[in-house]
Amino acid sequence: MLFENFEAYDVQETRRISRAEGRAEGKAEDILELLEDIGNVSDELKERIMKEKNLEILRKWHKAAARAENLEQFLEKSEIKNLI
């Protein structure tokens, strides 16, 4: 009986993690879509954005991408420039 509960908990945790990863990936794709409208996004920047899993950071980057007129503005607002 104890083993069955452990498996059920593990499945629940796996689902929670999968949903969070899916949300992060979707947010990263949204950011890239906005950035592609304002400039040529380097592979290095694409990779950096897609690797990010922290939803708070991705939300910040999403707002920065929506407000930026060019990639340089985005990099300044998002503070990614220091990370890549």
C-alpha angles and dihedrals in degrees: 000000000000091000092054091054091049091053092048091051091048091052091049091051092048090052092049092051092046092052092049092049090049092052091049093049092048092049091049090051090050090053092050091049091055092046093050087060091060103037152334107300113213121230088242092057092045090052093048093051094045091050093056113102100171106105094202091057091045091051090052091049091047091055090046091051092049092051099040121103092198141007093264091059090049092051091050095047095043094043089223090128088078092048102053 
